Amino acid sequence: MHKEFHPRHPHTCESLSRYAEMLGFGEVHIKYDHATGLRAIIAIHNLNLGPAIGGCRFIHYDSIDSALEDVLRLASMMSYKAAISRLPHGGAKSVILKPKIIKNREAYFDVFGKFVNELNGRYIVAEDSGTTPADMDIIARHTSFVTCTSDAGDPSIYTAIGVRRGIEAAVKFKLKRDSLEGVRIAVQGAGHVGYHLIKELTQHGAKIMVCDPQQELLQRCVNEFKVDTCSPEEIYDVDADIFSPCALGKVLNLETIRRLKVSIVAGSANNQLAHHHHGAVLFEKNILYAPDFVINSGGLIYAAAIYAHGDVKKALVQVNDLYPILLEIFERSKKENLPVNEIAEKMAREKLLMG
Ligand code: NAD
């Protein structure tokens, strides 16, 4: 991934267009709807492996330029994620710029649904930050190129199952153990994924320490799974086998890596590395890192499977396959003596080119 390159600030049309070109973009579509005031962008990164899939964000941006930069970056990451997860899809992302006051949310998603449909299936839209299954239901009135509608189930359960499978692969590779029995895991965040992950891990015999600033979420985990808790400040110092970031991005930096006592980092959070080169820092410190865009792809795999065939059992088989996918990445990293994140990106690029 091209994490070192950023378009010039303040943005110019030229710099954003060069950024899109450098990321290898196929198409970028912008919609202005005068009746509702909707401003939306759909960025389709790559169609080599099949129709492009990715979430729709409905969040506030300072300008259309910032929204464009964000959607380009996120869509290119989706191509990597779909490719490494062996999905028959390219990557895409969309954003609807959230106004200060929303007069009619339904009208926004009605217009957006028509916008998606105009692309004739080159883009399949899913839920993302700021959008809900109910929004996807509105979009589905106008197009069949949509997943994560309210009858589809909660994708974060499948993200959690995928993370548990990734943790099992890391434990096999690094600790040479076939089960999670007695493995000590420090989980950062007890939100949607964190809660389901802790459920999965405790059912498989792991010992959990969890933190979250929201006390009621922590208490729910204590009551249901008998876990230990610590403060958010203490989580990096916990004496454990695994650190599992399931809350925020950019949590792995020189300061936090120095504090870690674990031999594995494996969690759901997006953009865990504060900087791309922190992957190499973890590698040099002999801490096995499960690349975020691979280990957290269970929700996407599920959404794509539900879109394709609606069979939950088959979707679960595909999510479980994150175990061999991650083992292959770990083994290649060892063989080529390169950081795991670089190997995962290299493998995703190879798959995209082969498509
Ligand atoms: P969420 O908002 O439901 O949960 C995040 C939790 O982190 C919240 O409970 C919040 O209180 C807690 N938190 C905030 N600051 C914290 C801190 N300093 N220390 C500990 N906890 C803190 O979000 P989620 O859906 O569970 O997603 C978690 C992460 O996984 C995010 O980075 C998200 O982008 C990523 N992710 C989620 C999915 C999914 O299916 N939901 C899929 C892929 C990636």
Residues whose N, C-alpha, C, O or C-beta is under 5 A from the ligand:
A	BS01	NAD	P155 S156 T159 Q188 G189 A190 G191 H192 V193 G194 C211 D212 P213 Q214 P232 C246 A247 L248 G249 S268 A269 N270 N296 G299
